[in-house]
Amino acid sequence: MNHKFIRYSLGFITLGLIISAIILSKIALFILSLVFIICTLTEYRLMSKLKNIEIYYFIPEIIGIILAYLYIYNKLEWVTPVLVAGIFMTFLYTIITNKKPYMLNSFSTIMGFIFIFCTLYIVKLFYVYPQDNMKIILTYILTVMVGDFAASKIGPKFKNKLLSPQISPNKTVAGSVSNLFFSCIVCCCLIPIFKVWQCLLLGIIISIFSQIGDLTISLIKRDLGIKHSSNLFLDYGGILDRVDAFIFSAPAAYYCILFILLFK
């Protein structure tokens, strides 16, 4: 079966699960978030072990679950204290257990719940503009998926100019530009809500930060010497392979919309 077909089928299934959970109830969304957090951190922990980096048990999961609760139930004023507490707990654990290499283990553990923190901004988008929250979330997720799809189809046709050959040799400048173009096109679905320039700005921001997220996870995998984050989906990779473009683009989209709302 075609690799791209499976890849994007998984994407649409994930999209369906997220939208269904949001529509059903906050409890359903919380349960889905728990599954995502546990699976993602398990992948991240197993990946890190390849380089003898120890991602501490329970700390990222505890922080991630608390963050999911705060995001879903709109108690956002507690997010920063929880993150600070997580950082404190991580270094305290390092001191008590004398885990070497100290800084590498500590910062890698912190990075685990930072990934969760950033990705949960998809939930935070639900609150940024309540009048049209479902349309905004749906458009955001489709923008990321369509941009990635366009890059994967157009990019390989122009391999003469690579985007970052040392990190991801399959990504091209043409693919990056096509991601940017089609992201802007999809964001124009929000024209009834925002002005044209605002939709284009949102498309540019989502495209840039989704590609940064993709390259960041590729960089980590390159450093670890692996192709996929796991074999959860067999030859099609793991959860981190599927959500890499959302990690930085979700918070970027959120703050871009906050900026746009200043001109409403």
C-alpha positions as CSV (number, residue, x, y, z in Angstrom):
1,M,0.0,0.0,0.0
2,N,1.2,3.5,-0.8
3,H,3.4,5.0,1.9
4,K,1.9,8.5,1.6
5,F,-1.6,7.2,1.6
6,I,-1.0,5.4,4.9
7,R,0.7,8.5,6.3
8,Y,-2.1,10.9,5.6
9,S,-4.8,8.4,6.5
10,L,-3.2,8.3,10.0
11,G,-3.3,12.1,10.0
12,F,-7.0,12.2,9.1
13,I,-7.8,9.6,11.7
14,T,-5.9,11.6,14.3
15,L,-7.8,14.7,13.2
16,G,-11.1,12.9,13.5
17,L,-10.2,11.7,17.1
18,I,-9.3,15.2,18.2
19,I,-12.5,16.8,16.8
20,S,-14.7,14.0,18.1
21,A,-13.2,14.4,21.6
22,I,-13.7,18.1,21.6
23,I,-17.3,17.7,20.5
24,L,-18.1,14.9,22.9
25,S,-16.9,16.3,26.2
26,K,-13.9,17.7,28.1
27,I,-13.5,14.3,29.8
28,A,-13.1,12.6,26.4
29,L,-10.5,15.2,25.3
30,F,-8.7,14.7,28.6
31,I,-8.6,10.9,28.2
32,L,-7.3,11.3,24.6
33,S,-4.6,13.7,25.9
34,L,-3.5,11.2,28.5
35,V,-3.1,8.5,25.9
36,F,-1.1,11.0,23.7
37,I,1.1,12.1,26.6
38,I,1.9,8.6,27.8
39,C,2.6,7.2,24.3
40,T,4.7,10.2,23.3
41,L,6.8,10.2,26.4
42,T,7.3,6.4,26.1
43,E,8.6,6.9,22.6
44,Y,10.8,9.8,23.7
45,R,12.2,7.8,26.6
46,L,13.1,4.8,24.4
47,M,14.7,7.0,21.8
48,S,16.9,8.7,24.3
49,K,18.1,5.4,25.8
50,L,19.9,4.8,22.5
51,K,22.4,7.4,23.6
52,N,22.3,6.4,27.3
53,I,20.3,9.5,28.1
54,E,17.9,8.8,31.0
55,I,14.5,10.6,30.8
56,Y,13.3,10.4,34.4
57,Y,10.3,8.3,35.1
58,F,7.0,10.0,36.2
59,I,8.2,13.6,36.2
60,P,7.3,14.4,32.5
61,E,4.1,12.3,32.8
62,I,3.0,14.1,36.0
63,I,3.7,17.5,34.5
64,G,2.1,16.6,31.2
65,I,-1.1,15.3,32.8
66,I,-1.4,18.4,35.0
67,L,-0.9,20.6,32.0
68,A,-3.5,18.7,30.0
69,Y,-6.0,19.2,32.8
70,L,-5.2,22.9,33.1
71,Y,-5.5,23.5,29.3
72,I,-8.7,21.5,28.8
73,Y,-10.5,23.0,31.8
74,N,-9.2,26.6,31.0
75,K,-7.2,27.1,34.2
76,L,-4.3,28.7,32.3
77,E,-3.1,30.9,35.1
78,W,-1.6,27.8,36.7
79,V,0.5,26.7,33.6
80,T,3.6,28.7,34.4
81,P,3.8,27.6,38.1
82,V,3.5,23.9,37.0
83,L,6.3,24.3,34.5
84,V,8.5,26.0,37.0
85,A,7.7,23.2,39.5
86,G,8.5,20.6,36.9
87,I,12.0,22.1,36.2
88,F,12.6,22.3,40.0
89,M,11.6,18.6,40.5
90,T,13.8,17.5,37.6
91,F,17.0,19.1,39.1
92,L,16.1,18.0,42.6
93,Y,15.7,14.4,41.3
94,T,19.2,14.7,39.6
95,I,20.7,15.9,42.8
96,I,19.1,13.2,45.0
97,T,19.8,10.3,42.6
98,N,23.2,11.5,41.3
99,K,22.3,10.6,37.7
100,K,25.1,11.2,35.3
101,P,25.5,13.0,32.9
102,Y,23.7,15.5,35.1
103,M,22.8,18.3,32.7
104,L,22.1,16.1,29.7
105,N,19.6,13.9,31.7
106,S,18.0,16.9,33.3
107,F,17.6,19.1,30.2
108,S,16.4,16.0,28.2
109,T,13.7,15.3,30.8
110,I,12.6,18.9,30.8
111,M,12.4,18.9,27.0
112,G,10.0,16.0,27.3
113,F,7.3,18.0,29.1
114,I,8.1,21.1,27.1
115,F,7.1,19.1,24.0
116,I,3.8,18.2,25.7
117,F,3.3,21.9,26.8
118,C,3.8,23.2,23.3
119,T,1.6,20.5,21.6
120,L,-1.3,21.2,24.0
121,Y,-1.6,24.6,22.5
122,I,-4.0,22.9,20.1
123,V,-6.4,22.7,23.0
124,K,-5.6,26.3,23.9
125,L,-6.7,27.4,20.4
126,F,-10.2,26.3,21.5
127,Y,-10.3,29.3,23.9
128,V,-8.6,32.0,21.8
129,Y,-11.7,32.9,19.8
130,P,-14.8,31.1,21.3
131,Q,-17.2,32.4,18.6
132,D,-15.6,30.2,15.9
133,N,-13.3,27.9,17.9
134,M,-14.1,24.7,16.0
135,K,-13.5,26.4,12.6
136,I,-10.1,27.8,13.9
137,I,-8.9,24.4,15.2
138,L,-10.0,22.5,12.1
139,T,-8.4,25.1,9.8
140,Y,-5.2,25.1,11.8
141,I,-4.8,21.2,11.7
142,L,-5.7,21.1,8.0
143,T,-3.2,23.9,7.3
144,V,-0.4,21.8,8.9
145,M,-1.5,18.7,7.1
146,V,-2.0,20.2,3.6
147,G,1.3,22.2,3.9
148,D,3.2,19.0,4.7
149,F,1.4,17.1,2.0
150,A,2.3,19.8,-0.6
151,A,5.9,19.8,0.4
152,S,6.1,16.0,0.2
153,K,4.6,16.0,-3.4
154,I,6.3,19.0,-4.9
155,G,9.6,19.0,-3.0
156,P,11.0,15.7,-4.5
157,K,10.6,17.1,-8.0
158,F,13.2,19.8,-7.3
159,K,16.0,18.1,-5.5
160,N,18.7,20.5,-6.8
161,K,18.3,22.8,-3.8
162,L,18.1,21.1,-0.4
163,L,16.7,22.9,2.6
164,S,18.9,21.3,5.3
165,P,20.8,18.4,3.9
166,Q,22.7,17.6,7.1
167,I,19.5,17.3,9.1
168,S,16.9,16.0,6.6
169,P,18.3,15.3,3.1
170,N,14.8,14.8,1.7
171,K,13.6,18.3,2.4
172,T,14.0,20.9,-0.4
173,V,13.6,24.6,-0.8
174,A,10.8,24.0,-3.3
175,G,9.0,21.8,-0.8
176,S,9.4,24.5,1.9
177,V,8.0,27.2,-0.5
178,S,5.1,25.0,-1.5
179,N,4.3,24.3,2.1
180,L,4.2,28.1,2.7
181,F,2.0,28.7,-0.4
182,F,-0.6,26.0,0.4
183,S,-0.7,26.9,4.1
184,C,-1.7,30.4,3.1
185,I,-4.4,29.0,0.8
186,V,-5.9,26.9,3.5
187,C,-5.9,29.7,6.0
188,C,-7.9,31.8,3.6
189,C,-10.9,29.6,4.8
190,L,-10.9,31.9,7.8
191,I,-11.7,35.0,5.6
192,P,-15.3,35.2,7.0
193,I,-13.7,35.6,10.5
194,F,-10.4,37.5,9.7
195,K,-9.2,39.9,7.0
196,V,-7.2,38.6,4.0
197,W,-3.9,39.9,5.3
198,Q,-4.6,38.3,8.7
199,C,-5.3,34.9,7.1
200,L,-2.1,35.1,5.0
201,L,-0.1,36.1,8.1
202,L,-1.5,33.1,10.0
203,G,-0.7,30.8,7.1
204,I,2.9,32.0,7.0
205,I,3.4,31.6,10.7
206,I,1.9,28.1,10.8
207,S,4.0,27.0,7.8
208,I,7.3,28.4,9.2
209,F,6.9,26.9,12.7
210,S,5.5,23.6,11.5
211,Q,8.6,23.2,9.3
212,I,10.8,24.2,12.3
213,G,9.1,21.5,14.4
214,D,9.6,18.9,11.7
215,L,13.3,19.8,11.4
216,T,13.7,19.7,15.2
217,I,12.5,16.2,15.5
218,S,14.5,15.2,12.5
219,L,17.6,16.7,14.2
220,I,17.0,14.6,17.3
221,K,16.5,11.5,15.3
222,R,19.6,12.2,13.2
223,D,21.6,12.6,16.4
224,L,20.3,9.3,17.8
225,G,20.9,7.5,14.5
226,I,17.3,6.4,13.9
227,K,14.8,6.9,11.0
228,H,11.5,6.9,13.0
229,S,10.6,7.7,16.6
230,S,9.2,4.2,17.0
231,N,7.6,1.4,15.1
232,L,4.1,2.0,16.6
233,F,2.7,2.4,13.0
234,L,5.1,-0.2,11.7
235,D,7.0,1.2,8.7
236,Y,5.3,4.6,9.0
237,G,6.9,5.7,12.2
238,G,5.6,6.7,15.6
239,I,3.6,9.4,17.3
240,L,6.4,11.9,17.3
241,D,6.8,11.4,13.6
242,R,3.2,12.3,13.2
243,V,3.0,15.4,15.5
244,D,6.4,17.0,14.9
245,A,4.9,19.8,12.7
246,F,2.4,20.6,15.5
247,I,4.9,21.1,18.4
248,F,5.9,24.7,17.6
249,S,3.2,25.7,15.2
250,A,0.4,25.3,17.7
251,P,1.7,28.0,20.1
252,A,2.8,30.1,17.2
253,A,-0.7,30.0,15.7
254,Y,-2.2,30.8,19.1
255,Y,-0.1,33.9,19.6
256,C,-0.5,35.0,16.0
257,I,-4.3,34.9,16.5
258,L,-4.0,36.9,19.7
259,F,-2.1,39.5,17.6
260,I,-4.7,39.4,14.9
261,L,-7.5,40.0,17.4
262,L,-5.8,43.3,18.4
263,F,-7.0,44.6,15.0
264,K,-10.6,43.3,15.3
